[in-house]
Amino acid sequence: MTTNEYQVSGMTCGHCEMSIREEVGLIAGVESIEVSARTGRLRVTAAQGIDDARVLAAVEDAGYSAVRDR
């Protein structure tokens, strides 16, 4: 299992969390998604490696911006 964390800008509510969860959930191999508007954090877990570019693009498709936490 691989887990990557991201800082997301622009989330304010549960609907924001749901939008991000839906878009990131479309990425093949993603097993779990934790997202919090309160903290602005997104944690994505997958069985194999996670392609940051795909996660960041999915967040953007949901209407937000994100950067990978190192």
Contact map, one row per residue, 1 for C-alpha under 8 A:
1110000000000000000000000000000000000000000011111000000000000000000000
1111000000000000000000000000000000000000000011111100000000000000000000
1111100000000000000000000000000000000000001111000100000000000000000000
0111110000000000000000000000000000000000001110000100000000000000000110
0011111000000000000000000000000000000000111100000000000000000000000111
0001111100000000000000000000000000000000111000000000000000000000011110
0000111110000000000000000000000000000001110000000000000000000000011110
0000011111100000000000000000000000000001110000000000000000000001111000
0000001111100000000000000000000000000001000000000000000000000001110000
0000000111110000000000000000000000000000000000000000000000000001100000
0000000111111001100000000000000000001101000000000000000000000001000000
0000000001111101000000000000000000001100000000000000000000000000000000
0000000000111111100000000000000000001100000000000000000000000000000000
0000000000011111110000000000000000001000000000000000000000000000000000
0000000000001111111000000000000000000000000000000000000000000000000000
0000000000111111111100000000000000001000000000000000000000000000000000
0000000000101111111110000000000000111000000000000000000000000000000000
0000000000000111111111000000000000000000000000000000000000000000000000
0000000000000011111111100000000000000000000000000000000000000100000000
0000000000000001111111110000000000100000000000000000000001100100000000
0000000000000000111111111000000011100000000000000000000000000000000000
0000000000000000011111111100000000000000000000000000000000000000000000
0000000000000000001111111110000000000000000000000000000001101100000000
0000000000000000000111111110010010000000000000000000001001100000000000
0000000000000000000011111111010010000000000000000000000000000000000000
0000000000000000000001111111010000000000000000000000000000000000000000
0000000000000000000000111111110000000000000000000000011000000000000000
0000000000000000000000001111110000000000000000000000000000000000000000
0000000000000000000000000011111000000000000001110000000000000000000000
0000000000000000000000011111111110000000000111100100000000000000000000
0000000000000000000000000000111110000000000111100000000000000000000000
0000000000000000000000000000011111000000000111000000000000000000000000
0000000000000000000010011000011111100000011110000000000000000000000000
0000000000000000000010000000000111110000111100000000000000000000000000
0000000000000000100110000000000011111001111000000000000000000000000000
0000000000000000100000000000000001111111110000000000000000000000000000
0000000000111101100000000000000000111111100000000000000000000000000000
0000000000111000000000000000000000011111000000000000000000000000000000
0000000000000000000000000000000000011111100000000000000000000000000000
0000001110100000000000000000000000111111110000000000000000000000000000
0000111100000000000000000000000001111011111000000000000000000000000000
0000111100000000000000000000000011110001111100000000000000000000000000
0011110000000000000000000000000011100000111110000000000000000000000000
0011100000000000000000000000011111000000011111000000000000000000000000
1111000000000000000000000000011110000000001111100100000000000000000000
1110000000000000000000000000111100000000000111111100000000000000000000
1100000000000000000000000000111000000000000011111000000000000000000000
1100000000000000000000000000100000000000000001111100000000000000000000
1100000000000000000000000000000000000000000001111110000000000000000000
0111000000000000000000000000010000000000000011011111001000000000000000
0000000000000000000000000000000000000000000000001111111000000000000000
0000000000000000000000000000000000000000000000000111111100000000000100
0000000000000000000000000000000000000000000000000011111110000000000000
0000000000000000000000000010000000000000000000000011111111000000000000
0000000000000000000000010010000000000000000000000111111111100000000000
0000000000000000000000000000000000000000000000000001111111110000111000
0000000000000000000000000000000000000000000000000000111111111000000000
0000000000000000000100110000000000000000000000000000011111111100000000
0000000000000000000100110000000000000000000000000000001111111111110000
0000000000000000000000000000000000000000000000000000000111111111110000
0000000000000000000000100000000000000000000000000000000011111111000000
0000000000000000001100100000000000000000000000000000000001111111000000
0000000000000000000000000000000000000000000000000000000000111111100000
0000000111100000000000000000000000000000000000000000000000111111110000
0000000111000000000000000000000000000000000000000000000100110011111000
0000011110000000000000000000000000000000000000000000000100110001111100
0000011100000000000000000000000000000000000000000000000100000000111110
0001111000000000000000000000000000000000000000000001000000000000011111
0001111000000000000000000000000000000000000000000000000000000000001111
0000100000000000000000000000000000000000000000000000000000000000000111
